[in-house]
C-alpha cells in the first residue's frame, strides 16, 4: 500500500493531536511489544510510536523493522515519534472519509 502526498497530508493532520500509543525502549522489539503494536493498529489504524533510542540510525532501523513486521505504512517521522497506518478489517469511522486504496 502506497500513500499519495495528499493522503499523507490528511493522515498527518489527523495524527497531529494523537499521543504515542506504544513506546519502544532499550529492549527493542520484544514479542510483547509486537503484540501491543498489532492490537493498537487493529483498534486504531493510525497510531504514533515513540522510539527512545538516542541514535538516529538505530531509531530509523527500529521504525523500518516495525513497519516490516506489522505491514504498516510509514506516514511521518519527526524526531523520536513515527506515525504508522495499517488498514483494519473493520474500518475506523474517523478515517473512513479518506480515500481507501
Helices and strands as residue ranges (DSSP letters): H 5-15, E 22-24, H 31-44, E 46-51, H 56-70, E 73-78, E 81-85
